[in-house]
Amino acid sequence: MSRTSLYEEHVALKAKLAPFAGFEMPIQYSGVKAEVQAVRDNVGVFDVSHMGEFFVEGRDAISFVDYLITNDFQGASIGKAVYSPLCRDNGTAIDDLIAYKLEEEKVLICVNAANIEKDWNWIDSKKSGFDIELTNRSDEFSLLAIQGPKTEDSLAKLGFKNTDAEYYSAFESTWNDQPVILARTGYTGEDGFEIFGSHETIKTLWKQMMDIGVTPCGLASRDVLRLEVCYPLYGHELNDELTPLDAALKWTVKEKKEKFIGKDSLVGATSQKRLVKLSLDKGIPREGYPVLDSNDKEIGIVTSGTMSVTTGKGICLALIDRENFPENKEFKIQVRKNIINANYHTKAFVSGGHK
Amino acid sequence: MANIPAELRYTKEHEWAKLEGEIVTVGITDFAQSSLGDIVFVELPEVGDELDKDGTFGAVESIKSASDLYSPLSGEVVEVNEELVDSPDNLNSDPYGAWMIKLKVSNSSELEELLSAEDYAPLCEE
């Protein structure tokens, strides 16, 4: 079991720790409710150092990443971050990631911790013919996600530069005379930054964040926050058998791109599933619960479910078989022995306040 | 350190039982509420339901997860603490005051299988 550079800090803060993707990670500190509220109303910070960092450098760095992912990377300007699935030739998802266009010849790819090895093997196998150097620097970096409406104030207080950068921008900077990479990205729907740096730099930064009152937040609140704004999570809404089209990620599949891996399978294709947002007035939908139509026929399954701290309702994402998708958009969820009418949502449960 | 009142009886599933004649009051322990974290939902049976020892009688849910509740004894539900449905957080703040159900015991020989505070304490070591 691996530990992040902040392990001792988590123990000192009496965090509940649990294994996640091979790391002993903080699940919660003060409590999930308080941590969610801190991020929605104020500012919180997550240790997400378990995530993977790959660098692509060289003359073809941008065209290589553009070829790997389904979203448009070529067209993004220098200093922008791009969210995208990473697909196989048959369109199924290996992972979803954020690619940061730091320089003309330097790209940072941040991947899910559980998929580091799988992604690395895939990406490494695709590099022939491209003038690039690919490095896996996951072990060298720690990563913090500071999130919430007071993020900019907090970072200014801590002496960061360029804290007025645009949403989804990414750039190299220095803090405390040490190199860091800043990106105005996150996984909560709120404004915020993700900050990559050496283990020492991030440890110092974490302590200073604690000193100015930024709330430490664990993976449990992170999951509630992302689900409230309906962000997919690999292993739940996306996996090795599903395509981006199944997970309502058609917007990330750029059909006009000349070539990318999976293009032939994804362009013009119809998904097998449709991802829906459902809530319950009473009860909490959980992963694996069956979803039924108005005739009580099983038509799908809950992929992620939780109690929404912000709305006070049980909320979920569910994958519905396309062929059984009910035209009347009436859904029920089986919670233990009870079949409960669900509310169908066309918008995210919480809008989030990001720029 | 979890609070384990000496006068109560316990189960391996982290429920407590208070014996008063043929009526047993049931709830979840301090260790259970602390492990679950913020409790946000409780599902309880109805008065008149017949429960089997170790059978599920409801569920308690934190934000993160759902856990089944197991009846410590066989019997008929004679009272349900409806207040918990609206205020499930009482289980966090006062686990031994926030009782869930009262049972009329149907097989008093099962009482012997419940754990004393002393026998239960080792099950709360993390």
Interface residues (C-beta under 8 A of the other chain):
Chain A: K16 I27 Q28 G31 V32 K33 A220 D223 V224 G283 I284 R286 T306 M307 V309 G314 R336
Chain B: G37 D38 V40 F41 E43 A59 E61 S62 I63 K64 S65 A66
